[in-house]
Amino acid sequence: MITDAQVHIWNANTPQEPWDPKAQSHLPDPMPAERMLKFMDEAGIDRALISPAGVAPDRDPSCAQAATAKYPKRFRVMAWFVPHVPSQWTILPKWLEQPGVCSLRLSMNEPEHKKLFADGAFEPVWQACVDQDMPVAVWTRDGPAFMEPVLQKYPTLQFIVDHFAWAVPGDKREAKMQAMINLARFKNVTVKVSSLPLVSGSPAPEYEDLHPLIKRVHAAYGAERLMWASDQTQTMGKCRGTYAENADIIRKYAAAYLPAADIQKMMHDTATRVFKWAVT
């Protein structure tokens, strides 16, 4: 079985369900649940975590929750925490009581979010995650080093390094890799080995520049703390490969140098455990 730890879905832009006018869609056409399921079935993907798409105003999870209600064996929701929305702070202590929601995701790419972090304003978020035994993925293009003081303060926080630390080619790649590896000493940290075609500078289908990096992270964390995710609509929007090619980075090419049991953990078992999503 394969569990994809991140996909996005969104419905058509209508007066009843309008897109955020400031947001840019990964693809020009809608990606409703049924279309995503077709792509998943073609690629051999059994189920997926939905991260609400950016076209939804304030990352509203309604579309994702509707998909989870309709297809409970195929989808769960990794809901975004949007700090400028007052109601988010109200529901934070009971975050997991939202239908279909199994985790929290937070962006640290916006200047205002970085300032809130520096001011300590996200302390209630970390505490709520600890109190609910809830994983939190933090998406940043700057690498995960800034989270180290948080992990020291909250040793039981289930923290997910998002998008393979965004270790894209360039002069900052090694620093991001090293920061990700340094966090492996915190046993509550998991790496989302995700959006790999966009992190790679090599062509499909092998994306060969990734494999030395995957080996290093595997050596640091072990497969039990690594989970694959496609972020496939982003990959499609940037013409970086098919869904099957995305999954094959781990299930085919990494399988040439990692044990089969470790591939199973990365493609399914770790996500099942971290998100407490039992197979039924």
C-alpha positions as CSV (number, residue, x, y, z in Angstrom):
1,M,0.0,0.0,0.0
2,I,1.1,3.6,-0.8
3,T,0.2,6.7,1.2
4,D,1.0,10.0,-0.4
5,A,1.7,12.5,2.4
6,Q,0.7,15.5,0.4
7,V,-1.6,16.3,-2.5
8,H,-3.8,19.4,-3.3
9,I,-7.3,19.4,-4.7
10,W,-9.6,22.3,-5.6
11,N,-13.0,22.7,-7.3
12,A,-13.9,25.1,-10.1
13,N,-14.0,28.8,-9.5
14,T,-17.7,29.6,-9.0
15,P,-19.7,32.3,-7.2
16,Q,-20.6,29.6,-4.7
17,E,-17.0,28.5,-4.2
18,P,-14.8,31.4,-5.3
19,W,-11.0,31.2,-5.6
20,D,-8.9,33.7,-3.7
21,P,-8.3,36.5,-6.3
22,K,-4.7,36.9,-5.0
23,A,-3.8,33.2,-5.4
24,Q,-2.4,31.4,-8.4
25,S,-3.6,27.9,-9.2
26,H,-1.0,25.2,-9.8
27,L,-3.0,24.3,-12.9
28,P,-5.5,26.2,-15.0
29,D,-8.2,23.6,-14.6
30,P,-9.9,22.4,-11.4
31,M,-8.5,19.3,-9.6
32,P,-11.6,17.9,-7.8
33,A,-11.3,14.8,-5.7
34,E,-12.5,12.5,-8.5
35,R,-9.8,13.8,-10.9
36,M,-7.1,13.4,-8.2
37,L,-8.3,9.8,-7.5
38,K,-8.0,9.0,-11.2
39,F,-4.4,10.2,-11.2
40,M,-3.8,8.3,-8.0
41,D,-5.2,5.1,-9.4
42,E,-3.2,5.4,-12.6
43,A,0.0,5.8,-10.6
44,G,-0.8,3.1,-8.0
45,I,-1.3,5.4,-5.1
46,D,-3.8,4.1,-2.5
47,R,-4.6,7.1,-0.4
48,A,-3.4,10.7,0.3
49,L,-3.2,13.6,2.7
50,I,-4.8,16.7,1.3
51,S,-3.2,20.0,2.0
52,P,-5.9,22.6,1.2
53,A,-4.9,24.4,-2.0
54,G,-3.8,28.1,-2.1
55,V,-6.8,29.0,-4.3
56,A,-9.1,28.5,-1.4
57,P,-9.5,31.8,0.5
58,D,-7.4,31.6,3.7
59,R,-6.6,28.0,2.8
60,D,-10.2,27.0,3.8
61,P,-10.3,23.2,4.2
62,S,-13.9,22.7,3.2
63,C,-13.1,21.2,-0.2
64,A,-10.6,18.8,1.4
65,Q,-13.0,17.9,4.2
66,A,-15.8,17.2,1.7
67,A,-13.5,14.8,-0.2
68,T,-12.6,13.1,3.0
69,A,-16.2,12.6,4.0
70,K,-17.0,11.2,0.5
71,Y,-13.9,9.0,0.3
72,P,-12.8,8.3,3.9
73,K,-10.5,5.4,2.9
74,R,-8.7,7.5,0.4
75,F,-8.2,11.0,1.9
76,R,-7.3,12.8,5.2
77,V,-6.7,16.5,5.7
78,M,-3.6,18.3,6.8
79,A,-5.2,21.6,7.6
80,W,-3.4,24.9,7.3
81,F,-3.0,27.2,10.4
82,V,-3.6,30.7,9.1
83,P,-2.6,33.2,11.8
84,H,-4.4,36.3,10.5
85,V,-7.7,34.5,10.8
86,P,-9.0,34.9,14.4
87,S,-11.2,31.8,14.3
88,Q,-8.0,29.7,13.8
89,W,-6.8,30.6,17.2
90,T,-10.2,29.7,18.7
91,I,-10.2,26.2,17.3
92,L,-6.5,25.6,17.8
93,P,-6.9,23.7,21.2
94,K,-9.4,21.4,19.5
95,W,-7.8,21.3,16.0
96,L,-8.2,17.5,15.6
97,E,-12.0,17.7,16.2
98,Q,-12.4,19.2,12.7
99,P,-13.9,16.6,10.4
100,G,-11.2,14.6,8.6
101,V,-8.3,16.6,10.0
102,C,-5.3,14.7,11.3
103,S,-2.5,17.3,11.4
104,L,-1.6,20.9,11.1
105,R,0.5,22.7,8.5
106,L,2.1,26.2,8.9
107,S,3.8,28.4,6.3
108,M,6.9,30.3,7.4
109,N,7.6,31.9,4.0
110,E,5.7,35.2,4.6
111,P,7.5,38.1,6.3
112,E,4.6,38.6,8.7
113,H,4.8,34.9,9.8
114,K,8.5,35.1,10.3
115,K,8.0,38.2,12.5
116,L,5.3,36.3,14.6
117,F,7.7,33.5,15.0
118,A,10.5,35.8,16.1
119,D,8.2,37.4,18.6
120,G,7.2,34.0,20.1
121,A,3.6,34.4,18.9
122,F,3.4,30.7,17.7
123,E,4.0,29.3,21.2
124,P,0.3,28.4,21.5
125,V,0.6,26.5,18.2
126,W,3.5,24.3,19.5
127,Q,1.7,23.8,22.8
128,A,-1.6,22.8,21.1
129,C,0.3,20.3,19.0
130,V,1.9,18.8,22.0
131,D,-1.3,18.7,24.0
132,Q,-3.2,17.0,21.1
133,D,-0.2,14.7,20.2
134,M,-0.6,16.3,16.7
135,P,2.0,16.5,14.0
136,V,2.9,19.9,12.5
137,A,4.6,20.4,9.2
138,V,6.3,23.8,8.7
139,W,6.8,24.8,5.1
140,T,9.7,27.2,4.5
141,R,12.0,27.8,1.6
142,D,14.8,28.9,3.9
143,G,15.5,25.5,5.5
144,P,14.5,24.1,9.0
145,A,17.4,25.3,11.1
146,F,15.3,28.1,12.7
147,M,13.1,25.4,14.4
148,E,15.9,24.0,16.6
149,P,15.1,26.2,19.6
150,V,11.4,25.2,19.4
151,L,12.4,21.5,19.3
152,Q,14.6,22.0,22.4
153,K,11.8,23.6,24.3
154,Y,9.1,21.1,23.2
155,P,10.9,17.7,23.1
156,T,7.7,15.8,22.3
157,L,6.5,18.1,19.5
158,Q,5.9,15.9,16.4
159,F,7.6,18.1,13.9
160,I,7.7,17.4,10.1
161,V,10.4,18.9,7.9
162,D,8.4,19.9,4.9
163,H,9.4,19.4,1.2
164,F,12.9,17.8,1.9
165,A,14.0,21.1,3.5
166,W,13.6,22.7,0.0
167,A,17.2,21.6,-0.8
168,V,17.0,22.8,-4.4
169,P,20.2,23.1,-6.5
170,G,22.3,26.1,-5.7
171,D,24.7,27.5,-3.2
172,K,22.2,27.0,-0.3
173,R,21.5,23.4,-0.9
174,E,24.2,22.0,1.3
175,A,23.3,24.3,4.2
176,K,19.7,23.2,4.0
177,M,20.8,19.5,3.8
178,Q,23.0,19.9,6.8
179,A,20.3,21.7,8.8
180,M,17.9,18.9,8.1
181,I,20.4,16.3,9.1
182,N,21.3,18.2,12.3
183,L,17.6,17.9,13.4
184,A,17.8,14.1,13.2
185,R,19.1,14.1,16.8
186,F,15.6,15.1,17.9
187,K,13.7,11.8,17.8
188,N,10.4,13.5,17.3
189,V,11.3,14.9,13.9
190,T,10.2,13.4,10.7
191,V,11.1,14.4,7.1
192,K,8.5,14.7,4.4
193,V,10.5,13.5,1.4
194,S,8.2,15.5,-0.9
195,S,8.0,17.6,-4.0
196,L,11.2,15.8,-5.1
197,P,10.9,16.6,-8.9
198,L,10.9,20.3,-8.0
199,V,13.9,19.9,-5.6
200,S,15.9,18.1,-8.2
201,G,18.0,19.7,-10.9
202,S,18.1,16.5,-13.0
203,P,15.6,15.3,-15.6
204,A,12.9,12.6,-15.2
205,P,12.6,9.8,-14.7
206,E,15.6,9.2,-12.5
207,Y,16.2,12.7,-11.0
208,E,19.6,11.4,-10.3
209,D,21.0,14.3,-8.3
210,L,18.5,13.5,-5.5
211,H,19.8,10.1,-4.7
212,P,23.0,11.1,-2.9
213,L,20.8,13.4,-0.8
214,I,18.2,10.7,-0.1
215,K,21.0,8.4,1.1
216,R,22.3,11.0,3.5
217,V,18.9,11.7,5.0
218,H,18.1,8.0,5.2
219,A,21.4,7.4,7.1
220,A,20.5,10.2,9.5
221,Y,16.9,9.5,10.2
222,G,16.2,5.9,9.2
223,A,13.3,5.0,7.0
224,E,10.9,5.0,10.0
225,R,11.2,8.8,10.1
226,L,10.9,9.5,6.3
227,M,7.7,9.7,4.4
228,W,7.2,10.2,0.6
229,A,4.8,12.8,-0.7
230,S,4.2,13.9,-4.3
231,D,2.9,17.5,-4.3
232,Q,1.9,16.3,-7.7
233,T,-0.1,19.3,-8.9
234,Q,2.9,21.5,-8.4
235,T,5.0,19.0,-10.4
236,M,2.4,18.9,-13.2
237,G,2.2,22.7,-13.3
238,K,5.9,23.0,-13.8
239,C,6.1,20.0,-16.2
240,R,8.5,18.1,-14.0
241,G,7.1,14.6,-14.4
242,T,4.1,12.3,-14.1
243,Y,2.7,11.0,-10.9
244,A,4.2,7.6,-11.5
245,E,7.6,9.1,-12.1
246,N,7.3,11.0,-8.9
247,A,6.5,7.9,-6.9
248,D,9.2,5.9,-8.7
249,I,11.9,8.2,-7.3
250,I,11.5,6.1,-4.1
251,R,9.7,2.9,-5.0
252,K,11.9,2.2,-8.0
253,Y,15.2,4.1,-8.0
254,A,15.8,4.3,-4.2
255,A,14.8,0.7,-4.1
256,A,18.0,-0.1,-5.9
257,Y,20.0,0.9,-2.8
258,L,17.6,0.7,0.1
259,P,16.0,-2.5,1.6
260,A,12.5,-3.3,0.5
261,A,11.3,-2.9,4.1
262,D,12.6,0.7,4.2
263,I,10.9,1.5,0.9
264,Q,7.6,0.3,2.5
265,K,8.2,2.5,5.5
266,M,8.9,5.6,3.3
267,M,5.9,5.0,1.0
268,H,3.3,4.1,3.6
269,D,4.2,2.9,7.1
270,T,5.7,6.2,8.4
271,A,2.8,8.3,7.3
272,T,0.3,5.8,8.7
273,R,2.0,6.0,12.1
274,V,2.6,9.8,12.2
275,F,-0.9,10.7,11.1
276,K,-2.5,7.9,13.0
277,W,-4.4,6.8,9.9
278,A,-5.1,3.1,10.3
279,V,-5.8,1.0,7.3
280,T,-9.5,-0.2,7.4
